[in-house]
Amino acid sequence: MDRAQTSDSGPTFLVERYWPGIDLAALRVALVRLEAAARELADEGDHVEHLGSILMPADQVVFSLIAANDESVVRRVNERAGLPIDRIAGAIALLGGPPARRSTEGATR
C-alpha cells in the first residue's frame, strides 16, 4: 500500500470502496458506525478520525478520508464498523481553506 503523507494532524488515508447498491440513506447509517468505531479506537489509545466521505452514486463508489497513526488503524476502524475496503492509500488532505475569490472587475449587475 502507499505510504501516508504526514500533516499537522498526522498521516491521512483515503479509503476507496466499490459498494454496489449504496445510496445516501445507507451511507449515513454506515458512517454512524464508522464514527462510533473511531471513538472506540480513540478510547483504546489509537489516533483515528473520520474527516469526511464522498458518495458517487452513479459509480457506486464511496471515498472516505481518515486521519490515523497508520494504515493498520484505518483498516481496523473500517472492519470494526463493518464497512467494505477496496484500497487504502496515503493522501494529502487540503481541507477547510478559504473560499476562492472571484474578480468583480467588469461584472455587471
N, CA, C and O atoms as a GROMACS GRO file, in nm:
protein
  436
    1MET      N    1   0.083  -0.118   0.000
    1MET     CA    2   0.000   0.000   0.000
    1MET      C    3   0.088   0.125   0.000
    1MET      O    4   0.206   0.120   0.033
    2ASP      N    5   0.028   0.235  -0.037
    2ASP     CA    6   0.101   0.361  -0.041
    2ASP      C    7   0.129   0.412   0.099
    2ASP      O    8   0.055   0.383   0.193
    3ARG      N    9   0.233   0.488   0.113
    3ARG     CA   10   0.268   0.547   0.242
    3ARG      C   11   0.194   0.679   0.257
    3ARG      O   12   0.185   0.757   0.162
    4ALA      N   13   0.142   0.706   0.376
    4ALA     CA   14   0.065   0.828   0.401
    4ALA      C   15   0.157   0.948   0.408
    4ALA      O   16   0.273   0.937   0.445
    5GLN      N   17   0.104   1.061   0.373
    5GLN     CA   18   0.174   1.187   0.390
    5GLN      C   19   0.140   1.240   0.529
    5GLN      O   20   0.026   1.229   0.574
    6THR      N   21   0.238   1.296   0.596
    6THR     CA   22   0.217   1.346   0.731
    6THR      C   23   0.186   1.495   0.727
    6THR      O   24   0.252   1.571   0.658
    7SER      N   25   0.083   1.534   0.802
    7SER     CA   26   0.048   1.675   0.816
    7SER      C   27   0.048   1.708   0.964
    7SER      O   28   0.095   1.628   1.045
    8ASP      N   29  -0.005   1.825   1.001
    8ASP     CA   30  -0.010   1.864   1.142
    8ASP      C   31  -0.090   1.765   1.225
    8ASP      O   32  -0.060   1.743   1.342
    9SER      N   33  -0.194   1.704   1.164
    9SER     CA   34  -0.277   1.609   1.238
    9SER      C   35  -0.230   1.465   1.222
    9SER      O   36  -0.296   1.373   1.268
   10GLY      N   37  -0.116   1.445   1.157
   10GLY     CA   38  -0.064   1.311   1.136
   10GLY      C   39  -0.100   1.260   0.999
   10GLY      O   40  -0.156   1.333   0.917
   11PRO      N   41  -0.067   1.133   0.973
   11PRO     CA   42  -0.095   1.075   0.841
   11PRO      C   43  -0.244   1.074   0.808
   11PRO      O   44  -0.329   1.059   0.896
   12THR      N   45  -0.274   1.089   0.682
   12THR     CA   46  -0.411   1.086   0.632
   12THR      C   47  -0.420   0.980   0.523
   12THR      O   48  -0.328   0.963   0.442
   13PHE      N   49  -0.531   0.908   0.521
   13PHE     CA   50  -0.550   0.799   0.426
   13PHE      C   51  -0.684   0.815   0.355
   13PHE      O   52  -0.782   0.862   0.413
   14LEU      N   53  -0.686   0.773   0.228
   14LEU     CA   54  -0.810   0.768   0.151
   14LEU      C   55  -0.851   0.622   0.140
   14LEU      O   56  -0.773   0.538   0.094
   15VAL      N   57  -0.973   0.593   0.182
   15VAL     CA   58  -1.028   0.458   0.168
   15VAL      C   59  -1.122   0.460   0.049
   15VAL      O   60  -1.217   0.538   0.044
   16GLU      N   61  -1.095   0.372  -0.047
   16GLU     CA   62  -1.180   0.358  -0.165
   16GLU      C   63  -1.268   0.235  -0.146
   16GLU      O   64  -1.221   0.129  -0.106
   17ARG      N   65  -1.398   0.252  -0.176
   17ARG     CA   66  -1.493   0.143  -0.161
   17ARG      C   67  -1.582   0.133  -0.285
   17ARG      O   68  -1.657   0.226  -0.313
   18TYR      N   69  -1.574   0.024  -0.358
   18TYR     CA   70  -1.674  -0.004  -0.459
   18TYR      C   71  -1.788  -0.071  -0.384
   18TYR      O   72  -1.769  -0.176  -0.324
   19TRP      N   73  -1.906  -0.011  -0.387
   19TRP     CA   74  -2.013  -0.052  -0.298
   19TRP      C   75  -2.145  -0.060  -0.374
   19TRP      O   76  -2.226   0.033  -0.366
   20PRO      N   77  -2.168  -0.168  -0.448
   20PRO     CA   78  -2.293  -0.182  -0.523
   20PRO      C   79  -2.416  -0.166  -0.433
   20PRO      O   80  -2.423  -0.222  -0.324
   21GLY      N   81  -2.511  -0.089  -0.481
   21GLY     CA   82  -2.636  -0.069  -0.409
   21GLY      C   83  -2.633   0.040  -0.304
   21GLY      O   84  -2.736   0.068  -0.242
   22ILE      N   85  -2.519   0.103  -0.281
   22ILE     CA   86  -2.512   0.206  -0.177
   22ILE      C   87  -2.591   0.330  -0.222
   22ILE      O   88  -2.586   0.370  -0.338
   23ASP      N   89  -2.662   0.388  -0.128
   23ASP     CA   90  -2.730   0.514  -0.152
   23ASP      C   91  -2.705   0.605  -0.032
   23ASP      O   92  -2.641   0.563   0.065
   24LEU      N   93  -2.753   0.726  -0.038
   24LEU     CA   94  -2.724   0.825   0.065
   24LEU      C   95  -2.775   0.781   0.202
   24LEU      O   96  -2.706   0.796   0.303
   25ALA      N   97  -2.896   0.727   0.207
   25ALA     CA   98  -2.952   0.684   0.336
   25ALA      C   99  -2.868   0.574   0.399
   25ALA      O  100  -2.838   0.578   0.518
   26ALA      N  101  -2.829   0.475   0.320
   26ALA     CA  102  -2.748   0.365   0.372
   26ALA      C  103  -2.609   0.412   0.412
   26ALA      O  104  -2.554   0.365   0.511
   27LEU      N  105  -2.552   0.506   0.336
   27LEU     CA  106  -2.420   0.559   0.372
   27LEU      C  107  -2.426   0.635   0.503
   27LEU      O  108  -2.335   0.623   0.586
   28ARG      N  109  -2.529   0.713   0.523
   28ARG     CA  110  -2.542   0.787   0.651
   28ARG      C  111  -2.544   0.691   0.769
   28ARG      O  112  -2.480   0.717   0.871
   29VAL      N  113  -2.616   0.581   0.758
   29VAL     CA  114  -2.620   0.480   0.865
   29VAL      C  115  -2.481   0.419   0.885
   29VAL      O  116  -2.437   0.401   0.999
   30ALA      N  117  -2.414   0.387   0.775
   30ALA     CA  118  -2.280   0.328   0.784
   30ALA      C  119  -2.181   0.424   0.847
   30ALA      O  120  -2.094   0.381   0.923
   31LEU      N  121  -2.192   0.553   0.816
   31LEU     CA  122  -2.097   0.649   0.871
   31LEU      C  123  -2.116   0.669   1.021
   31LEU      O  124  -2.022   0.705   1.092
   32VAL      N  125  -2.238   0.648   1.070
   32VAL     CA  126  -2.259   0.649   1.216
   32VAL      C  127  -2.177   0.537   1.280
   32VAL      O  128  -2.115   0.557   1.384
   33ARG      N  129  -2.176   0.420   1.217
   33ARG     CA  130  -2.096   0.308   1.267
   33ARG      C  131  -1.947   0.339   1.259
   33ARG      O  132  -1.871   0.305   1.351
   34LEU      N  133  -1.904   0.402   1.150
   34LEU     CA  134  -1.763   0.438   1.135
   34LEU      C  135  -1.720   0.538   1.243
   34LEU      O  136  -1.613   0.523   1.302
   35GLU      N  137  -1.802   0.637   1.269
   35GLU     CA  138  -1.771   0.736   1.373
   35GLU      C  139  -1.765   0.669   1.510
   35GLU      O  140  -1.677   0.700   1.590
   36ALA      N  141  -1.857   0.579   1.538
   36ALA     CA  142  -1.857   0.507   1.667
   36ALA      C  143  -1.732   0.421   1.680
   36ALA      O  144  -1.671   0.417   1.787
   37ALA      N  145  -1.694   0.353   1.574
   37ALA     CA  146  -1.574   0.270   1.577
   37ALA      C  147  -1.449   0.356   1.598
   37ALA      O  148  -1.358   0.317   1.670
   38ALA      N  149  -1.446   0.474   1.536
   38ALA     CA  150  -1.332   0.564   1.554
   38ALA      C  151  -1.323   0.611   1.698
   38ALA      O  152  -1.214   0.618   1.755
   39ARG      N  153  -1.436   0.644   1.759
   39ARG     CA  154  -1.436   0.684   1.901
   39ARG      C  155  -1.387   0.570   1.990
   39ARG      O  156  -1.310   0.593   2.083
   40GLU      N  157  -1.432   0.448   1.961
   40GLU     CA  158  -1.388   0.332   2.040
   40GLU      C  159  -1.237   0.312   2.031
   40GLU      O  160  -1.170   0.293   2.133
   41LEU      N  161  -1.183   0.318   1.909
   41LEU     CA  162  -1.039   0.301   1.893
   41LEU      C  163  -0.963   0.416   1.957
   41LEU      O  164  -0.855   0.395   2.014
   42ALA      N  165  -1.016   0.536   1.949
   42ALA     CA  166  -0.952   0.650   2.015
   42ALA      C  167  -0.952   0.630   2.166
   42ALA      O  168  -0.853   0.660   2.233
   43ASP      N  169  -1.060   0.578   2.219
   43ASP     CA  170  -1.067   0.550   2.363
   43ASP      C  171  -0.966   0.442   2.403
   43ASP      O  172  -0.922   0.437   2.518
   44GLU      N  173  -0.930   0.356   2.308
   44GLU     CA  174  -0.832   0.250   2.333
   44GLU      C  175  -0.689   0.298   2.310
   44GLU      O  176  -0.594   0.222   2.330
   45GLY      N  177  -0.674   0.425   2.270
   45GLY     CA  178  -0.540   0.483   2.257
   45GLY      C  179  -0.489   0.507   2.117
   45GLY      O  180  -0.378   0.558   2.100
   46ASP      N  181  -0.567   0.470   2.014
   46ASP     CA  182  -0.525   0.495   1.877
   46ASP      C  183  -0.570   0.633   1.832
   46ASP      O  184  -0.678   0.680   1.870
   47HIS      N  185  -0.487   0.698   1.751
   47HIS     CA  186  -0.531   0.823   1.688
   47HIS      C  187  -0.604   0.786   1.560
   47HIS      O  188  -0.545   0.728   1.469
   48VAL      N  189  -0.731   0.818   1.554
   48VAL     CA  190  -0.810   0.794   1.432
   48VAL      C  191  -0.926   0.890   1.428
   48VAL      O  192  -0.995   0.911   1.529
   49GLU      N  193  -0.948   0.948   1.311
   49GLU     CA  194  -1.058   1.044   1.294
   49GLU      C  195  -1.110   1.036   1.152
   49GLU      O  196  -1.033   1.045   1.056
   50HIS      N  197  -1.241   1.020   1.138
   50HIS     CA  198  -1.305   1.023   1.007
   50HIS      C  199  -1.320   1.170   0.969
   50HIS      O  200  -1.391   1.245   1.036
   51LEU      N  201  -1.253   1.211   0.863
   51LEU     CA  202  -1.255   1.351   0.822
   51LEU      C  203  -1.369   1.384   0.728
   51LEU      O  204  -1.410   1.499   0.716
   52GLY      N  205  -1.422   1.281   0.661
   52GLY     CA  206  -1.534   1.303   0.569
   52GLY      C  207  -1.539   1.195   0.464
   52GLY      O  208  -1.443   1.120   0.445
   53SER      N  209  -1.652   1.186   0.397
   53SER     CA  210  -1.671   1.086   0.292
   53SER      C  211  -1.743   1.148   0.175
   53SER      O  212  -1.815   1.248   0.189
   54ILE      N  213  -1.724   1.088   0.059
   54ILE     CA  214  -1.788   1.132  -0.064
   54ILE      C  215  -1.857   1.012  -0.128
   54ILE      O  216  -1.796   0.906  -0.145
   55LEU      N  217  -1.984   1.028  -0.162
   55LEU     CA  218  -2.060   0.925  -0.231
   55LEU      C  219  -2.071   0.963  -0.378
   55LEU      O  220  -2.109   1.075  -0.412
   56MET      N  221  -2.037   0.868  -0.464
   56MET     CA  222  -2.056   0.885  -0.608
   56MET      C  223  -2.159   0.779  -0.651
   56MET      O  224  -2.121   0.670  -0.694
   57PRO      N  225  -2.288   0.811  -0.639
   57PRO     CA  226  -2.392   0.710  -0.660
   57PRO      C  227  -2.392   0.647  -0.799
   57PRO      O  228  -2.419   0.528  -0.812
   58ALA      N  229  -2.363   0.723  -0.901
   58ALA     CA  230  -2.365   0.667  -1.037
   58ALA      C  231  -2.257   0.560  -1.054
   58ALA      O  232  -2.274   0.466  -1.132
   59ASP      N  233  -2.147   0.574  -0.981
   59ASP     CA  234  -2.037   0.479  -0.990
   59ASP      C  235  -2.040   0.375  -0.878
   59ASP      O  236  -1.959   0.283  -0.877
   60GLN      N  237  -2.134   0.390  -0.785
   60GLN     CA  238  -2.145   0.300  -0.669
   60GLN      C  239  -2.014   0.296  -0.591
   60GLN      O  240  -1.966   0.189  -0.554
   61VAL      N  241  -1.957   0.414  -0.568
   61VAL     CA  242  -1.829   0.427  -0.501
   61VAL      C  243  -1.841   0.524  -0.386
   61VAL      O  244  -1.911   0.625  -0.394
   62VAL      N  245  -1.771   0.493  -0.277
   62VAL     CA  246  -1.760   0.582  -0.162
   62VAL      C  247  -1.612   0.600  -0.131
   62VAL      O  248  -1.536   0.503  -0.124
   63PHE      N  249  -1.571   0.724  -0.114
   63PHE     CA  250  -1.436   0.758  -0.071
   63PHE      C  251  -1.444   0.814   0.070
   63PHE      O  252  -1.526   0.902   0.096
   64SER      N  253  -1.361   0.766   0.160
   64SER     CA  254  -1.356   0.820   0.296
   64SER      C  255  -1.215   0.866   0.326
   64SER      O  256  -1.118   0.798   0.293
   65LEU      N  257  -1.204   0.982   0.389
   65LEU     CA  258  -1.076   1.038   0.429
   65LEU      C  259  -1.062   1.019   0.579
   65LEU      O  260  -1.147   1.064   0.656
   66ILE      N  261  -0.956   0.951   0.621
   66ILE     CA  262  -0.938   0.917   0.761
   66ILE      C  263  -0.796   0.954   0.805
   66ILE      O  264  -0.698   0.917   0.740
   67ALA      N  265  -0.786   1.028   0.915
   67ALA     CA  266  -0.657   1.057   0.978
   67ALA      C  267  -0.633   0.948   1.081
   67ALA      O  268  -0.722   0.916   1.160
   68ALA      N  269  -0.514   0.890   1.081
   68ALA     CA  270  -0.482   0.782   1.174
   68ALA      C  271  -0.331   0.767   1.187
   68ALA      O  272  -0.255   0.818   1.105
   69ASN      N  273  -0.290   0.697   1.293
   69ASN     CA  274  -0.147   0.673   1.314
   69ASN      C  275  -0.084   0.600   1.197
   69ASN      O  276   0.026   0.635   1.153
   70ASP      N  277  -0.153   0.500   1.146
   70ASP     CA  278  -0.100   0.422   1.033
   70ASP      C  279  -0.213   0.346   0.965
   70ASP      O  280  -0.328   0.348   1.011
   71GLU      N  281  -0.179   0.280   0.856
   71GLU     CA  282  -0.278   0.209   0.775
   71GLU      C  283  -0.350   0.099   0.852
   71GLU      O  284  -0.468   0.074   0.828
   72SER      N  285  -0.280   0.034   0.945
   72SER     CA  286  -0.345  -0.075   1.019
   72SER      C  287  -0.462  -0.022   1.104
   72SER      O  288  -0.561  -0.092   1.121
   73VAL      N  289  -0.450   0.098   1.155
   73VAL     CA  290  -0.560   0.158   1.233
   73VAL      C  291  -0.678   0.188   1.141
   73VAL      O  292  -0.794   0.169   1.178
   74VAL      N  293  -0.648   0.236   1.021
   74VAL     CA  294  -0.755   0.264   0.923
   74VAL      C  295  -0.829   0.136   0.889
   74VAL      O  296  -0.952   0.134   0.882
   75ARG      N  297  -0.754   0.030   0.867
   75ARG     CA  298  -0.816  -0.100   0.837
   75ARG      C  299  -0.903  -0.146   0.954
   75ARG      O  300  -1.016  -0.190   0.934
   76ARG      N  301  -0.850  -0.137   1.076
   76ARG     CA  302  -0.926  -0.182   1.194
   76ARG      C  303  -1.054  -0.103   1.215
   76ARG      O  304  -1.157  -0.162   1.247
   77VAL      N  305  -1.050   0.029   1.198
   77VAL     CA  306  -1.171   0.109   1.220
   77VAL      C  307  -1.279   0.073   1.119
   77VAL      O  308  -1.397   0.070   1.153
   78ASN      N  309  -1.239   0.047   0.994
   78ASN     CA  310  -1.337   0.009   0.892
   78ASN      C  311  -1.392  -0.130   0.917
   78ASN      O  312  -1.512  -0.154   0.902
   79GLU      N  313  -1.304  -0.223   0.956
   79GLU     CA  314  -1.351  -0.359   0.986
   79GLU      C  315  -1.446  -0.359   1.105
   79GLU      O  316  -1.547  -0.428   1.104
   80ARG      N  317  -1.413  -0.281   1.208
   80ARG     CA  318  -1.498  -0.273   1.326
   80ARG      C  319  -1.635  -0.216   1.291
   80ARG      O  320  -1.736  -0.256   1.350
   81ALA      N  321  -1.639  -0.123   1.196
   81ALA     CA  322  -1.766  -0.062   1.154
   81ALA      C  323  -1.839  -0.149   1.052
   81ALA      O  324  -1.954  -0.120   1.018
   82GLY      N  325  -1.773  -0.255   1.003
   82GLY     CA  326  -1.836  -0.343   0.904
   82GLY      C  327  -1.845  -0.282   0.766
   82GLY      O  328  -1.938  -0.313   0.691
   83LEU      N  329  -1.750  -0.196   0.731
   83LEU     CA  330  -1.753  -0.130   0.600
   83LEU      C  331  -1.656  -0.198   0.504
   83LEU      O  332  -1.549  -0.243   0.544
   84PRO      N  333  -1.693  -0.203   0.376
   84PRO     CA  334  -1.604  -0.264   0.278
   84PRO      C  335  -1.482  -0.176   0.252
   84PRO      O  336  -1.488  -0.054   0.267
   85ILE      N  337  -1.373  -0.238   0.214
   85ILE     CA  338  -1.249  -0.167   0.178
   85ILE      C  339  -1.197  -0.230   0.050
   85ILE      O  340  -1.177  -0.352   0.044
   86ASP      N  341  -1.175  -0.149  -0.052
   86ASP     CA  342  -1.110  -0.198  -0.172
   86ASP      C  343  -0.964  -0.155  -0.177
   86ASP      O  344  -0.879  -0.228  -0.227
   87ARG      N  345  -0.936  -0.038  -0.125
   87ARG     CA  346  -0.799   0.013  -0.128
   87ARG      C  347  -0.783   0.118  -0.020
   87ARG      O  348  -0.874   0.196   0.008
   88ILE      N  349  -0.666   0.119   0.041
   88ILE     CA  350  -0.628   0.225   0.135
   88ILE      C  351  -0.500   0.286   0.081
   88ILE      O  352  -0.404   0.215   0.054
   89ALA      N  353  -0.500   0.417   0.065
   89ALA     CA  354  -0.383   0.485   0.011
   89ALA      C  355  -0.351   0.609   0.093
   89ALA      O  356  -0.441   0.678   0.141
   90GLY      N  357  -0.223   0.636   0.109
   90GLY     CA  358  -0.182   0.759   0.174
   90GLY      C  359  -0.232   0.877   0.093
   90GLY      O  360  -0.235   0.873  -0.030
   91ALA      N  361  -0.270   0.984   0.163
   91ALA     CA  362  -0.326   1.100   0.095
   91ALA      C  363  -0.279   1.228   0.161
   91ALA      O  364  -0.237   1.229   0.276
   92ILE      N  365  -0.286   1.336   0.086
   92ILE     CA  366  -0.262   1.469   0.141
   92ILE      C  367  -0.395   1.541   0.134
   92ILE      O  368  -0.448   1.566   0.025
   93ALA      N  369  -0.450   1.575   0.248
   93ALA     CA  370  -0.582   1.639   0.254
   93ALA      C  371  -0.564   1.790   0.259
   93ALA      O  372  -0.490   1.842   0.342
   94LEU      N  373  -0.633   1.860   0.172
   94LEU     CA  374  -0.636   2.006   0.172
   94LEU      C  375  -0.779   2.046   0.207
   94LEU      O  376  -0.864   2.062   0.119
   95LEU      N  377  -0.805   2.060   0.335
   95LEU     CA  378  -0.941   2.084   0.383
   95LEU      C  379  -0.953   2.219   0.452
   95LEU      O  380  -0.856   2.271   0.507
   96GLY      N  381  -1.072   2.274   0.447
   96GLY     CA  382  -1.104   2.391   0.527
   96GLY      C  383  -1.037   2.520   0.485
   96GLY      O  384  -1.027   2.613   0.565
   97GLY      N  385  -0.992   2.529   0.361
   97GLY     CA  386  -0.930   2.652   0.315
   97GLY      C  387  -1.034   2.759   0.289
   97GLY      O  388  -1.154   2.730   0.283
   98PRO      N  389  -0.988   2.883   0.274
   98PRO     CA  390  -1.082   2.992   0.246
   98PRO      C  391  -1.142   2.976   0.107
   98PRO      O  392  -1.077   2.921   0.018
   99PRO      N  393  -1.264   3.023   0.088
   99PRO     CA  394  -1.325   3.012  -0.045
   99PRO      C  395  -1.248   3.097  -0.146
   99PRO      O  396  -1.191   3.200  -0.110
  100ALA      N  397  -1.248   3.054  -0.269
  100ALA     CA  398  -1.182   3.131  -0.375
  100ALA      C  399  -1.259   3.259  -0.400
  100ALA      O  400  -1.382   3.261  -0.396
  101ARG      N  401  -1.185   3.366  -0.425
  101ARG     CA  402  -1.249   3.494  -0.454
  101ARG      C  403  -1.249   3.516  -0.604
  101ARG      O  404  -1.148   3.496  -0.672
  102ARG      N  405  -1.363   3.557  -0.654
  102ARG     CA  406  -1.372   3.588  -0.796
  102ARG      C  407  -1.356   3.738  -0.814
  102ARG      O  408  -1.402   3.817  -0.731
  103SER      N  409  -1.291   3.775  -0.919
  103SER     CA  410  -1.275   3.916  -0.951
  103SER      C  411  -1.411   3.972  -0.995
  103SER      O  412  -1.483   3.908  -1.071
  104THR      N  413  -1.444   4.090  -0.946
  104THR     CA  414  -1.570   4.152  -0.985
  104THR      C  415  -1.547   4.263  -1.089
  104THR      O  416  -1.641   4.333  -1.127
  105GLU      N  417  -1.422   4.278  -1.134
  105GLU     CA  418  -1.395   4.379  -1.236
  105GLU      C  419  -1.473   4.345  -1.362
  105GLU      O  420  -1.472   4.232  -1.410
  106GLY      N  421  -1.541   4.447  -1.414
  106GLY     CA  422  -1.612   4.429  -1.538
  106GLY      C  423  -1.744   4.356  -1.523
  106GLY      O  424  -1.814   4.333  -1.622
  107ALA      N  425  -1.780   4.319  -1.400
  107ALA     CA  426  -1.906   4.249  -1.380
  107ALA      C  427  -2.020   4.347  -1.388
  107ALA      O  428  -2.009   4.461  -1.344
  108THR      N  429  -2.130   4.302  -1.443
  108THR     CA  430  -2.250   4.386  -1.448
  108THR      C  431  -2.354   4.328  -1.357
  108THR      O  432  -2.358   4.208  -1.332
  109ARG      N  433  -2.436   4.414  -1.306
  109ARG     CA  434  -2.542   4.368  -1.215
  109ARG      C  435  -2.676   4.405  -1.265
  109ARG      O  436  -2.776   4.374  -1.201
   0.00000   0.00000   0.00000
